[in-house]
Amino acid sequence: VLKINAPRLLADLEALGAIGAASEGGVSRPAMSAADLQARAWFRLRVEEAGLQFHQDGAGNTSAVLPAAEATARTLLAGSHLDTVPQGGRYDGALGVLAALEALRTVQEAGVALPVHLEAISFTDEEGALLDMLGSRAVAAQLAPADLARPRGGLEDFQAGLGRLGITPDSVLAARRDPASLLAYLELHVEQGSRLEEAGTGIGVVTSVVGIRSAWLRFEGRAAHAGTTPMDRRADALLGASAFVQRARQLVLDRFAPGVVNCGQMRVLPGAFNIVPGRVELALEYRHGSEAEMDAMEAALLGLAAEAAAAHGLVLAQTPASRARAAPMSAQVMSAVEAAADRLSLSHRRMMSFAGHDAQWLSTVAPSGMLFVPSVGGISHNPQEFTRPEDVVNGANVLLYTLLELASSQGTTTRD
Ligand SMILES: [Zn+2]
């Protein structure tokens, strides 16, 4: 039975975790920082040491490639990201890249000839230090020149960072891949939550990366003297807004589980002890795994807000703030992950990803899938982030077997 080299993978994780290591035990490797460059150089060395081909594309994505005999074969991609948030953990992103590299080494050493190019890829700036998910968006042709002109990390720092990687805005835009050249994309990642640990399940099979919408809701009432205005003559904007907050939670639990809603901020105006609130501005955000459910959630939440406003004599207005589409994963890739877990006698369950990942962008150009392994205590984006060695190894073996399964189904994979 083919298995990845567990000690080698764990040693790689350990060695990479020392690059950008912080005193608290965590890691700081923001994209294009000195530590990120050091991690890239370290990765390149591992790739060349293994006798695999090393590539860097115009978006600074770095890859190990195990080519097929036929140059015209399609590419089966697996990976994640080597960058981290400041004071982040050792597993977020790193696990997916190193497990993919280990899968390539295992296939190569076993002398297994596959009808596809196998590529282990690390995408640039997943965490968005300078431009959120730059690498995967570039590959998926989901970046416009305007995005590159207004990076969230500031234009000057962004341009300096591109220079350190030896790339330019033009080369980033040119990094798009022809969807016809891609067989599939697979990403192993730590769950960053506690659902797997609590259920005692080894492998999470991701059904979709959730969509996220946010809006400002404005409840407009009438500011009034807090002493002389009779209680029954008030149009108190805070009463209406808080009635909505109380009921939105139950609405989502009852009708949209496992979707989530959050009211993250309320501005009460004019805002004084002795003035009945005349206006409340409320920051509303909600997430779900399908666009149809997102549409239904939007209608239900706005309906509820209108009801709460009317019941308190208020007028409701809303301004959309942001919108990220839900990214369903490929049914074929999900089945392949489940077959691989079954073959290795590992328990698995389907689940949504409530955090963003490179796979959400890859899913627009290739059948894509993700698998999760348990995060101890659900802790992530924190130096305490930890995944047990046996779960690391199990996840990497499921990744390997899923890649073998997808490679052998080559030619029948369809976009869905
Ligand atoms: Zn990540």
Boltz pocket constraint, residues with backbone or C-beta under 6 A from the ligand:
constraints:
  - pocket:
      binder: B
      contacts: [[A, 81], [A, 92], [A, 93], [A, 126], [A, 189], [A, 356]]
      max_distance: 6.0
